[in-house]
Amino acid sequence: MDITQLLFTALQLLGLGMGFVFLFLGLLMVIVNLMAKYIPQEQPVADKKRAQQSATESAINPAIIAAITTAVHQYHKTKTAQ
């Protein structure tokens, strides 16, 4: 085989490979768009519960904040003591 035949074969393989990739990505894009259009989006359960809470309730319990603060202070005390 001479160099021109090898280059022609390489260009054929290059075009074939790029064509398959282009077709696959195009098909994937069409499928994703169809799924987004026809499949309803579900809301997470946490968002539904959060929406049901009244506006006056705090999302974080003050007792939990106090416990975390105490734990952080104790951790810092043990680190500085060493």
N, CA, C and O atoms as a MOPAC input file, in Angstrom:
PM7 MOZYME 1SCF
protein

 N      0.84500 1    -1.18900 1     0.00000 1
 C      0.00000 1     0.00000 1     0.00000 1
 C      0.88800 1     1.24800 1     0.00000 1
 O      1.89200 1     1.32000 1     0.70800 1
 N      0.49500 1     2.20400 1    -0.79800 1
 C      1.25800 1     3.44400 1    -0.78400 1
 C      0.60900 1     4.43700 1     0.17100 1
 O     -0.44800 1     4.16300 1     0.74000 1
 N      1.23400 1     5.56400 1     0.33900 1
 C      0.82700 1     6.54700 1     1.35100 1
 C     -0.54400 1     7.14700 1     1.04500 1
 O     -1.29000 1     7.46200 1     1.97200 1
 N     -0.89000 1     7.31100 1    -0.22400 1
 C     -2.19200 1     7.91000 1    -0.54200 1
 C     -3.33600 1     6.98400 1    -0.16900 1
 O     -4.37700 1     7.44400 1     0.29900 1
 N     -3.15800 1     5.69100 1    -0.36800 1
 C     -4.19600 1     4.74400 1     0.03800 1
 C     -4.33900 1     4.71700 1     1.54700 1
 O     -5.45600 1     4.65200 1     2.06100 1
 N     -3.23000 1     4.76600 1     2.26300 1
 C     -3.27600 1     4.77200 1     3.72300 1
 C     -3.95800 1     6.03200 1     4.24500 1
 O     -4.76100 1     5.96400 1     5.17500 1
 N     -3.64600 1     7.17200 1     3.65400 1
 C     -4.28200 1     8.41800 1     4.07200 1
 C     -5.77500 1     8.40900 1     3.75200 1
 O     -6.57700 1     8.89700 1     4.54800 1
 N     -6.15400 1     7.86500 1     2.61000 1
 C     -7.56800 1     7.78100 1     2.25200 1
 C     -8.32200 1     6.87400 1     3.22800 1
 O     -9.43000 1     7.20100 1     3.65400 1
 N     -7.72500 1     5.74800 1     3.57600 1
 C     -8.34500 1     4.82800 1     4.53700 1
 C     -8.46600 1     5.49300 1     5.90800 1
 O     -9.47700 1     5.33000 1     6.59100 1
 N     -7.43700 1     6.24000 1     6.30800 1
 C     -7.46900 1     6.93400 1     7.59800 1
 C     -8.57300 1     7.98900 1     7.61600 1
 O     -9.26700 1     8.14000 1     8.62100 1
 N     -8.73800 1     8.71500 1     6.51800 1
 C     -9.80000 1     9.71700 1     6.44700 1
 C    -11.18000 1     9.07800 1     6.45100 1
 O    -12.11700 1     9.63000 1     7.02800 1
 N    -11.31400 1     7.92800 1     5.81900 1
 C    -12.59000 1     7.22000 1     5.85100 1
 C    -12.94100 1     6.79700 1     7.27900 1
 O    -14.07000 1     6.97900 1     7.73400 1
 N    -11.95900 1     6.23400 1     7.97400 1
 C    -12.20300 1     5.81800 1     9.36300 1
 C    -12.49200 1     7.01200 1    10.26300 1
 O    -13.33300 1     6.93300 1    11.15900 1
 N    -11.79100 1     8.12100 1    10.02100 1
 C    -12.03200 1     9.33000 1    10.79200 1
 C    -13.45400 1     9.83700 1    10.58300 1
 O    -14.14100 1    10.18400 1    11.54400 1
 N    -13.89500 1     9.88100 1     9.33000 1
 C    -15.25700 1    10.34300 1     9.03700 1
 C    -16.30500 1     9.40300 1     9.59300 1
 O    -17.33100 1     9.85300 1    10.10200 1
 N    -16.06600 1     8.10500 1     9.50300 1
 C    -17.00600 1     7.13300 1    10.03300 1
 C    -17.12300 1     7.25200 1    11.55000 1
 O    -18.23000 1     7.25300 1    12.08900 1
 N    -16.00500 1     7.35200 1    12.22900 1
 C    -16.01800 1     7.48000 1    13.69300 1
 C    -16.69500 1     8.76400 1    14.14700 1
 O    -17.52800 1     8.74800 1    15.05300 1
 N    -16.33600 1     9.86900 1    13.51800 1
 C    -16.94500 1    11.14100 1    13.89600 1
 C    -18.43800 1    11.16500 1    13.56900 1
 O    -19.22300 1    11.77100 1    14.29900 1
 N    -18.83000 1    10.51500 1    12.48300 1
 C    -20.23800 1    10.43800 1    12.12500 1
 C    -21.03800 1     9.67300 1    13.16300 1
 O    -22.12300 1    10.10500 1    13.55300 1
 N    -20.50800 1     8.52900 1    13.61800 1
 C    -21.20000 1     7.76000 1    14.64600 1
 C    -21.32300 1     8.54000 1    15.94900 1
 O    -22.37300 1     8.51400 1    16.59000 1
 N    -20.27500 1     9.22100 1    16.33700 1
 C    -20.32300 1    10.02100 1    17.56900 1
 C    -21.34300 1    11.14300 1    17.43100 1
 O    -22.12200 1    11.38900 1    18.35200 1
 N    -21.34500 1    11.81900 1    16.30000 1
 C    -22.29400 1    12.90500 1    16.06900 1
 C    -23.73400 1    12.39400 1    16.11400 1
 O    -24.59500 1    13.01900 1    16.73400 1
 N    -24.00000 1    11.25600 1    15.45700 1
 C    -25.34900 1    10.69400 1    15.47100 1
 C    -25.76400 1    10.25800 1    16.86900 1
 O    -26.90300 1    10.48000 1    17.28000 1
 N    -24.85000 1     9.64200 1    17.59400 1
 C    -25.17100 1     9.19800 1    18.95100 1
 C    -25.48500 1    10.38200 1    19.85900 1
 O    -26.46000 1    10.34300 1    20.60900 1
 N    -24.67100 1    11.43200 1    19.80000 1
 C    -24.91700 1    12.59700 1    20.65200 1
 C    -26.20500 1    13.31200 1    20.25500 1
 O    -26.92800 1    13.81000 1    21.11700 1
 N    -26.49300 1    13.36400 1    18.96900 1
 C    -27.75100 1    13.96200 1    18.52700 1
 C    -28.95000 1    13.17600 1    19.01300 1
 O    -29.93600 1    13.75700 1    19.46900 1
 N    -28.87200 1    11.84700 1    18.91800 1
 C    -29.95300 1    10.99500 1    19.40500 1
 C    -30.10500 1    11.13200 1    20.92000 1
 O    -31.22300 1    11.17800 1    21.43400 1
 N    -29.00800 1    11.19400 1    21.61500 1
 C    -29.05200 1    11.36800 1    23.06800 1
 C    -29.70900 1    12.69100 1    23.44400 1
 O    -30.48600 1    12.74800 1    24.39700 1
 N    -29.40800 1    13.74100 1    22.71100 1
 C    -30.01400 1    15.04500 1    22.97500 1
 C    -31.52100 1    15.02000 1    22.74200 1
 O    -32.28400 1    15.59600 1    23.51600 1
 N    -31.94300 1    14.35400 1    21.67800 1
 C    -33.38100 1    14.25100 1    21.38700 1
 C    -34.08700 1    13.47100 1    22.49000 1
 O    -35.16300 1    13.86800 1    22.93600 1
 N    -33.49600 1    12.37100 1    22.93300 1
 C    -34.10900 1    11.54900 1    23.98600 1
 C    -34.21000 1    12.32900 1    25.29400 1
 O    -35.24100 1    12.27400 1    25.96500 1
 N    -33.16300 1    13.05000 1    25.66100 1
 C    -33.18800 1    13.82500 1    26.91100 1
 C    -34.24700 1    14.91600 1    26.83500 1
 O    -34.96400 1    15.14600 1    27.80900 1
 N    -34.35600 1    15.58100 1    25.70900 1
 C    -35.38300 1    16.62300 1    25.56100 1
 C    -36.79000 1    16.03800 1    25.63200 1
 O    -37.68100 1    16.64000 1    26.23200 1
 N    -36.99500 1    14.87700 1    25.02800 1
 C    -38.31300 1    14.23600 1    25.10400 1
 C    -38.63400 1    13.80800 1    26.53300 1
 O    -39.77000 1    13.95200 1    26.98700 1
 N    -37.64800 1    13.29000 1    27.23300 1
 C    -37.86900 1    12.89900 1    28.62800 1
 C    -38.20300 1    14.11300 1    29.48500 1
 O    -39.08500 1    14.04400 1    30.34100 1
 N    -37.51200 1    15.21500 1    29.26300 1
 C    -37.77900 1    16.42600 1    30.04000 1
 C    -39.17600 1    16.96200 1    29.75500 1
 O    -39.80500 1    17.56100 1    30.62700 1
 N    -39.65600 1    16.74800 1    28.54300 1
 C    -40.96900 1    17.26700 1    28.17000 1
 C    -42.10700 1    16.40400 1    28.70100 1
 O    -43.12400 1    16.93200 1    29.15100 1
 N    -41.94600 1    15.07800 1    28.65500 1
 C    -43.06200 1    14.18700 1    28.95400 1
 C    -43.02500 1    13.53800 1    30.33500 1
 O    -44.05200 1    13.04200 1    30.79800 1
 N    -41.89200 1    13.52800 1    30.99500 1
 C    -41.82100 1    12.92700 1    32.32800 1
 C    -41.87900 1    14.06300 1    33.35300 1
 O    -41.03200 1    14.95600 1    33.32600 1
 N    -42.86500 1    14.04200 1    34.25500 1
 C    -42.98000 1    15.13600 1    35.22900 1
 C    -41.82900 1    15.10200 1    36.23400 1
 O    -41.31400 1    14.04200 1    36.59000 1
 N    -41.45300 1    16.28100 1    36.67000 1
 C    -40.37100 1    16.40000 1    37.64000 1
 C    -40.94200 1    16.21400 1    39.03800 1
 O    -41.94000 1    16.83800 1    39.39700 1
 N    -40.30200 1    15.35300 1    39.82600 1
 C    -40.76700 1    15.10000 1    41.18100 1
 C    -40.08500 1    16.04000 1    42.15700 1
 O    -38.90200 1    16.35200 1    42.02200 1
 N    -40.85600 1    16.48900 1    43.14600 1
 C    -40.27900 1    17.32400 1    44.18700 1
 C    -39.80400 1    16.42700 1    45.31100 1
 O    -40.48300 1    15.46100 1    45.66000 1
 N    -38.64300 1    16.73100 1    45.88500 1
 C    -38.16800 1    15.94300 1    47.01400 1
 C    -39.11700 1    16.04700 1    48.20600 1
 O    -39.80900 1    17.05300 1    48.36900 1
 N    -39.14600 1    15.02400 1    49.02200 1
 C    -40.04100 1    14.97900 1    50.17600 1
 C    -39.69500 1    16.07800 1    51.16700 1
 O    -40.59100 1    16.64800 1    51.79000 1
 N    -38.41800 1    16.38700 1    51.32600 1
 C    -38.00100 1    17.41600 1    52.28300 1
 C    -38.58000 1    18.78200 1    51.90900 1
 O    -38.95400 1    19.55700 1    52.79000 1
 N    -38.65500 1    19.08000 1    50.61100 1
 C    -39.21100 1    20.35900 1    50.17900 1
 C    -40.69700 1    20.44600 1    50.49900 1
 O    -41.18900 1    21.51500 1    50.86000 1
 N    -41.40800 1    19.34900 1    50.37300 1
 C    -42.83400 1    19.35900 1    50.69900 1
 C    -43.04000 1    19.58800 1    52.18800 1
 O    -43.93500 1    20.33700 1    52.58100 1
 N    -42.22700 1    18.95600 1    53.01700 1
 C    -42.35700 1    19.14000 1    54.46400 1
 C    -41.98900 1    20.57100 1    54.84700 1
 O    -42.64200 1    21.17700 1    55.69700 1
 N    -40.95400 1    21.10500 1    54.22600 1
 C    -40.51100 1    22.45700 1    54.54000 1
 C    -41.57500 1    23.47300 1    54.13600 1
 O    -41.74800 1    24.48900 1    54.81000 1
 N    -42.28200 1    23.21300 1    53.05300 1
 C    -43.33300 1    24.12700 1    52.60200 1
 C    -44.51800 1    24.10900 1    53.55100 1
 O    -45.24600 1    25.09600 1    53.65800 1
 N    -44.71800 1    22.98200 1    54.24800 1
 C    -45.83900 1    22.87300 1    55.16500 1
 C    -45.55600 1    23.54000 1    56.50700 1
 O    -46.49300 1    23.81800 1    57.25500 1
 N    -44.29700 1    23.80300 1    56.83100 1
 C    -43.99000 1    24.44600 1    58.10400 1
 C    -44.50000 1    25.88800 1    58.08600 1
 O    -44.52100 1    26.54700 1    57.04700 1
 N    -44.90300 1    26.34900 1    59.24900 1
 C    -45.36900 1    27.73500 1    59.30500 1
 C    -44.17300 1    28.68500 1    59.26900 1
 O    -43.04100 1    28.28000 1    59.53100 1
 N    -44.42800 1    29.92100 1    58.95200 1
 C    -43.36100 1    30.89600 1    58.80600 1
 C    -42.73600 1    31.25300 1    60.14700 1
 O    -41.59600 1    31.71700 1    60.18000 1
 N    -43.44100 1    31.05200 1    61.24600 1
 C    -42.90400 1    31.41600 1    62.54900 1
 C    -41.96200 1    30.36900 1    63.11300 1
 O    -41.14800 1    30.67800 1    63.98300 1
 N    -42.05700 1    29.12500 1    62.62900 1
 C    -41.18600 1    28.07300 1    63.14300 1
 C    -39.78000 1    28.23800 1    62.59200 1
 O    -39.59400 1    28.61400 1    61.43400 1
 N    -38.79900 1    27.95400 1    63.42500 1
 C    -37.41400 1    27.99400 1    62.97900 1
 C    -37.06500 1    26.65600 1    62.34100 1
 O    -37.51700 1    25.60700 1    62.80000 1
 N    -36.26900 1    26.69300 1    61.29500 1
 C    -35.88500 1    25.46400 1    60.61000 1
 C    -34.88000 1    24.66800 1    61.44100 1
 O    -34.78500 1    23.45000 1    61.29400 1
 N    -34.13000 1    25.34500 1    62.31200 1
 C    -33.12500 1    24.68500 1    63.13800 1
 C    -33.53200 1    24.81800 1    64.60200 1
 O    -33.85000 1    25.90700 1    65.08000 1
 N    -33.51600 1    23.70700 1    65.28700 1
 C    -33.88100 1    23.67300 1    66.69400 1
 C    -32.78700 1    24.36200 1    67.52100 1
 O    -31.61300 1    24.02700 1    67.36200 1
 N    -33.13500 1    25.31100 1    68.39600 1
 C    -32.12600 1    25.99600 1    69.21200 1
 C    -31.35100 1    25.04000 1    70.12800 1
 O    -30.18900 1    25.30200 1    70.44000 1
 N    -31.96700 1    23.95200 1    70.55700 1
 C    -31.26200 1    22.98800 1    71.40400 1
 C    -30.13500 1    22.31200 1    70.62800 1
 O    -29.08000 1    22.01400 1    71.18900 1
 N    -30.35900 1    22.07400 1    69.35600 1
 C    -29.32100 1    21.46800 1    68.52700 1
 C    -28.16200 1    22.44400 1    68.33400 1
 O    -26.99600 1    22.04900 1    68.37100 1
 N    -28.48300 1    23.70600 1    68.13000 1
 C    -27.43900 1    24.72400 1    67.98200 1
 C    -26.60400 1    24.80300 1    69.25300 1
 O    -25.37800 1    24.89000 1    69.18200 1
 N    -27.24900 1    24.77300 1    70.40900 1
 C    -26.52000 1    24.83100 1    71.68200 1
 C    -25.62900 1    23.60700 1    71.85100 1
 O    -24.49700 1    23.73700 1    72.31700 1
 N    -26.10800 1    22.43400 1    71.48800 1
 C    -25.30600 1    21.21900 1    71.61800 1
 C    -24.09300 1    21.26300 1    70.69700 1
 O    -23.00000 1    20.86100 1    71.09400 1
 N    -24.27600 1    21.74600 1    69.47000 1
 C    -23.14900 1    21.84100 1    68.53900 1
 C    -22.12900 1    22.85700 1    69.02300 1
 O    -20.92500 1    22.61700 1    68.94200 1
 N    -22.60500 1    23.99100 1    69.52500 1
 C    -21.70300 1    25.02000 1    70.03600 1
 C    -20.88500 1    24.49400 1    71.20700 1
 O    -19.67900 1    24.73200 1    71.28000 1
 N    -21.52800 1    23.78500 1    72.11600 1
 C    -20.82100 1    23.21200 1    73.26000 1
 C    -19.78100 1    22.20500 1    72.80100 1
 O    -18.66700 1    22.18700 1    73.32700 1
 N    -20.11700 1    21.38100 1    71.84800 1
 C    -19.16200 1    20.38800 1    71.35300 1
 C    -17.96500 1    21.04800 1    70.69600 1
 O    -16.83700 1    20.58500 1    70.86700 1
 N    -18.18700 1    22.11900 1    69.94800 1
 C    -17.08200 1    22.82200 1    69.29400 1
 C    -16.16800 1    23.45800 1    70.33300 1
 O    -14.94600 1    23.39600 1    70.20000 1
 N    -16.75100 1    24.07600 1    71.37500 1
 C    -15.93400 1    24.68300 1    72.42800 1
 C    -15.10900 1    23.63200 1    73.15500 1
 O    -13.93600 1    23.86700 1    73.44700 1
 N    -15.69600 1    22.48100 1    73.45200 1
 C    -14.95500 1    21.42000 1    74.11300 1
 C    -13.83800 1    20.89800 1    73.22400 1
 O    -12.75100 1    20.59200 1    73.71500 1
 N    -14.08300 1    20.79400 1    71.94900 1
 C    -13.05700 1    20.33600 1    71.01300 1
 C    -11.88500 1    21.31800 1    70.98600 1
 O    -10.72500 1    20.90500 1    71.00000 1
 N    -12.18900 1    22.61300 1    70.94600 1
 C    -11.12300 1    23.61800 1    70.92200 1
 C    -10.32400 1    23.61000 1    72.23100 1
 O     -9.11300 1    23.83100 1    72.21700 1
 N    -10.99500 1    23.35900 1    73.35400 1
 C    -10.29600 1    23.28200 1    74.64200 1
 C     -9.32300 1    22.10000 1    74.64400 1
 O     -8.20000 1    22.23200 1    75.13000 1
 N     -9.73100 1    20.96300 1    74.11600 1
 C     -8.83700 1    19.80200 1    74.11200 1
 C     -7.68500 1    20.00600 1    73.13300 1
 O     -6.59300 1    19.49100 1    73.37400 1
 N     -7.88300 1    20.71900 1    72.06600 1
 C     -6.81500 1    20.97200 1    71.11400 1
 C     -5.77000 1    21.94200 1    71.68500 1
 O     -4.57200 1    21.76500 1    71.46300 1
 N     -6.22200 1    22.96100 1    72.41400 1
 C     -5.27800 1    23.92500 1    72.96800 1
 C     -4.56100 1    23.35500 1    74.18200 1
 O     -3.46000 1    23.80100 1    74.50500 1
 N     -5.15500 1    22.37800 1    74.86300 1
 C     -4.53200 1    21.76900 1    76.03600 1
 C     -3.39000 1    20.84200 1    75.63100 1
 O     -2.49200 1    20.59400 1    76.43600 1
 N     -3.40000 1    20.34200 1    74.44600 1
 C     -2.35100 1    19.40400 1    74.00900 1
 C     -1.18200 1    20.15300 1    73.57900 1
 O     -0.18300 1    19.56000 1    73.17200 1

